[in-house]
Amino acid sequence: MNAPDDDLSPHKPVMLDEVINFIKPGKGDIIVDATIGAGGHSCEILKRIQPDGLLIGIDKDAEILKMADRFLSKISDNYKLYQADFADLGCVLEKLKISKVNGILLDLGVSSLQLDSQDRGFSFNKEGPLDMRMDRTEGITAEDLLKRLSEREMADVFWKYGEERKSRRVARAIKHEQKKGVSINTTTQLAKIAEKALYVPGKYSKKRKIHPATRIFQALRIVVNDELKSLEQFLNDACGFLAGGSRIVVMSFHSLEDRLVKRAFCEGKNAALLEILTKKPLISCDSEIRENVRSRSAKLRAAERTYL
Ligand SMILES: C[S@@+](CC[C@H](N)C(=O)[O-])C[C@H]1O[C@@H](n2cnc3c(N)ncnc32)[C@H](O)[C@@H]1O
């Protein structure tokens, strides 16, 4: 990934004002950004916890952590970065001998820098290897996953994690190509197969708001990175690390994630551990969506730890 030369993080943080208003980072606070990316939200958090606060940044992606380091170091050195899965938040805090923090942020999915980086294989718009791993040192690539799954398993993945109604058609088309001996190893190759399989002549296809391959790419990325399992583990643990009166903010980008967040917050409320601050999830305003298309599907939920 190529880092731009300017001083500010190039990733446009989604709902930055809302995130800051909920977390309310203040002098001396310990704040966890569990998906720090290139530090778009964290640069603002770091400024506010000076002079003696601590920002703990976690990301699975070693390359993006280097960028975060570069931008944060221009503000101050009150931060520590960890290459880890946010599911392992407890291990990170244990290393630091910290049991309670004053705020936690989780901004799910991939950053625009990862999407724009051709060699990562996240985008159907950019020719690249069908990789999609956030941590390139472990796990299987999307290319290998497509080789390993049977047609039925593949259709299930597209249905369950992409909510693609025509999942069987796409799985059949992929298997058809593989049986002919075609190795599906690039993003644009897969995008074309999905597009062709999902093509519907006439008006209907023109009305589609998203590219036909969107859901297929989402499904593969979720499975390659075991995203929902990590999220469940994180939601299970995070509340236990929040000091009384401090807040957790989670931004999700599809309904499978949002459902898990909603359920975890409700469970926290029922156990009298959390007070929910967003009865309905917040969404980005029109002007933000015009400026940053990624914010279009963001849903922000926030909750406050009770003093129990
Ligand atoms: C949307 S970006 C965060 C952008 C960041 N808030 C900013 O403003 O720059 C999401 C980040 O979360 C990371 N990520 C996704 N799943 C993760 C996981 N399970 N554990 C740790 N990091 C993860 C991705 O590598 C990516 O850098």
The ligand as an SDF file (V2000), in Angstrom:
LIG
                    3D

 27 29  0  0  0  0  0  0  0  0999 V2000
  -12.9270    0.8030    8.2250 C   0  0  0  0  0  0  0  0  0  0  0  0
  -11.2870    0.5140    8.6130 S   0  0  0  0  0  0  0  0  0  0  0  0
  -11.0000    1.5600    9.9940 C   0  0  0  0  0  0  0  0  0  0  0  0
  -10.7140    2.9590    9.6030 C   0  0  0  0  0  0  0  0  0  0  0  0
  -10.3450    3.8590   10.7520 C   0  0  0  0  0  0  0  0  0  0  0  0
  -11.4250    4.0160   11.6870 N   0  0  0  0  0  0  0  0  0  0  0  0
   -9.9210    5.2060   10.2280 C   0  0  0  0  0  0  0  0  0  0  0  0
  -10.6800    6.1680   10.3980 O   0  0  0  0  0  0  0  0  0  0  0  0
   -8.8340    5.2970    9.6330 O   0  0  0  0  0  0  0  0  0  0  0  0
  -11.3700   -1.0450    9.3910 C   0  0  0  0  0  0  0  0  0  0  0  0
  -10.0170   -1.5830    9.8130 C   0  0  0  0  0  0  0  0  0  0  0  0
  -10.2790   -2.6940   10.6650 O   0  0  0  0  0  0  0  0  0  0  0  0
   -9.3270   -3.6970   10.4170 C   0  0  0  0  0  0  0  0  0  0  0  0
   -9.9350   -4.9610   10.8450 N   0  0  0  0  0  0  0  0  0  0  0  0
  -10.9860   -5.5940   10.3010 C   0  0  0  0  0  0  0  0  0  0  0  0
  -11.2760   -6.7080   11.0010 N   0  0  0  0  0  0  0  0  0  0  0  0
  -10.3990   -6.7640   12.0180 C   0  0  0  0  0  0  0  0  0  0  0  0
  -10.2080   -7.6710   13.1010 C   0  0  0  0  0  0  0  0  0  0  0  0
  -10.9570   -8.7540   13.2510 N   0  0  0  0  0  0  0  0  0  0  0  0
   -9.2370   -7.4060   13.9980 N   0  0  0  0  0  0  0  0  0  0  0  0
   -8.4470   -6.2870   13.8500 C   0  0  0  0  0  0  0  0  0  0  0  0
   -8.5840   -5.4090   12.8310 N   0  0  0  0  0  0  0  0  0  0  0  0
   -9.5460   -5.6440   11.9310 C   0  0  0  0  0  0  0  0  0  0  0  0
   -9.0330   -3.5890    8.9370 C   0  0  0  0  0  0  0  0  0  0  0  0
   -7.7620   -4.1140    8.6370 O   0  0  0  0  0  0  0  0  0  0  0  0
   -9.1400   -2.0740    8.7090 C   0  0  0  0  0  0  0  0  0  0  0  0
   -7.8790   -1.4710    8.7790 O   0  0  0  0  0  0  0  0  0  0  0  0
  1  2  1  0
  2  3  1  0
  2 10  1  0
  3  4  1  0
  4  5  1  0
  5  6  1  0
  5  7  1  0
  7  8  2  0
  7  9  1  0
 10 11  1  0
 11 12  1  0
 11 26  1  0
 12 13  1  0
 13 14  1  0
 13 24  1  0
 14 15  1  0
 14 23  1  0
 15 16  2  0
 16 17  1  0
 17 18  1  0
 17 23  2  0
 18 19  1  0
 18 20  2  0
 20 21  1  0
 21 22  2  0
 22 23  1  0
 24 25  1  0
 24 26  1  0
 26 27  1  0
M  CHG  2   2   1   9  -1
M  END
$$$$
